[in-house]
């Protein structure tokens, strides 16, 4: 049962089709939010608009909630954000290596160097 705002007890019925449509929209929204977090440098350049990244994370948390009263376990939220940040680091690294090749640097320049990507612990 999903909450229904027209009834005093807050409960109502939802058809199977409505539930499927809701889950489809929820899935698309989750995908969009993950993409925005992954590409945060471009979606929220220089932290603008003010508070947008924080609002996106808050919305992600609400989308992940199973129902209105049960909060998302912090580990689940942490895993999703970490996955997004790992993707962001890989994208940034790929862009840098692509840029280095365009600028005429040879692969030999980086031979013997160790590339390390550090992830923040949230």
C-alpha positions in Angstrom: 0.0 0.0 0.0 1.2 3.5 -0.8 0.2 6.5 1.2 -3.0 8.2 0.0 -3.5 11.8 1.0 -7.3 11.7 0.4 -8.0 9.3 3.3 -7.7 10.1 7.0 -5.7 6.9 7.8 -3.3 7.7 5.0 -3.7 4.3 3.2 -5.2 3.7 -0.1 -5.1 1.2 -3.0 -2.8 1.4 -6.0 -3.3 -0.6 -9.2 -0.6 -2.9 -10.4 -0.1 -0.6 -13.5 0.3 2.5 -11.2 2.8 0.7 -9.1 4.8 -0.4 -12.2 4.7 3.2 -13.6 5.9 4.5 -10.2 8.8 2.1 -10.1 9.8 3.0 -13.7 9.8 6.7 -12.8 11.7 6.0 -9.6 14.3 4.0 -11.5 14.7 6.8 -14.1 15.1 9.4 -11.4 17.7 7.3 -9.6 19.6 6.9 -12.8 19.5 10.7 -13.4 20.6 11.5 -9.8 23.5 9.0 -10.0 24.6 10.6 -13.3 24.4 14.1 -11.8 26.5 13.0 -8.8 29.0 11.3 -11.1 29.3 14.4 -13.3 29.1 16.8 -10.4 31.9 18.9 -11.8 29.8 19.8 -14.8 26.3 19.7 -13.2 27.3 21.9 -10.3 30.4 23.9 -11.4 32.1 25.8 -8.6 29.3 24.7 -6.2 26.6 26.6 -8.1 23.8 26.9 -7.8 24.2 27.2 -4.0 23.2 24.0 -2.2 22.3 22.1 -5.4 24.7 19.1 -4.7 23.4 18.8 -1.2 19.8 18.9 -2.4 20.6 16.2 -5.0 22.1 14.0 -2.3 19.0 14.6 -0.2 16.7 13.7 -3.1 18.7 10.6 -3.8 18.2 9.5 -0.2 14.5 10.0 -0.4 14.3 8.1 -3.7 16.1 5.2 -2.1 13.7 5.1 0.9 11.4 2.0 0.8 8.6 3.9 2.5 8.1 7.3 4.1 9.0 6.3 7.6 12.1 4.0 7.1 15.3 5.9 6.5 17.9 4.6 4.1 20.8 2.7 5.9 23.9 4.9 5.8 25.9 2.0 4.3 23.6 1.8 1.3 23.9 5.6 0.7 27.6 5.4 1.2 28.0 2.6 -1.4 26.0 4.5 -4.0 27.9 7.8 -3.5 31.2 5.9 -3.5 30.3 4.1 -6.8 29.5 7.5 -8.3 32.8 9.0 -7.1 34.7 6.1 -8.5 33.0 6.6 -11.9 33.9 10.3 -11.7 37.5 9.5 -11.0 37.7 7.1 -13.9 36.1 9.6 -16.2 38.5 12.3 -15.1 41.5 10.0 -15.5 40.3 8.9 -19.0 39.9 12.6 -20.0 43.3 13.4 -18.7 45.0 10.5 -20.6 43.0 11.4 -23.7 44.2 15.1 -23.4 47.8 14.0 -22.9 47.7 11.9 -26.1 46.1 14.8 -28.0 48.8 17.2 -26.8 51.5 14.9 -28.2 52.7 13.2 -25.0 53.8 9.7 -25.7 52.9 6.7 -23.6 56.6 6.4 -22.8 56.4 9.6 -20.8 54.2 7.8 -18.2 56.1 4.5 -18.4 57.3 3.6 -14.9 55.1 6.1 -13.2 52.5 4.8 -10.8 49.0 6.3 -11.1 47.1 6.3 -7.9 43.5 7.3 -7.5 42.4 8.0 -4.0 38.8 7.8 -2.9 37.3 9.7 -0.1 35.8 7.7 2.8 32.4 9.1 3.4 
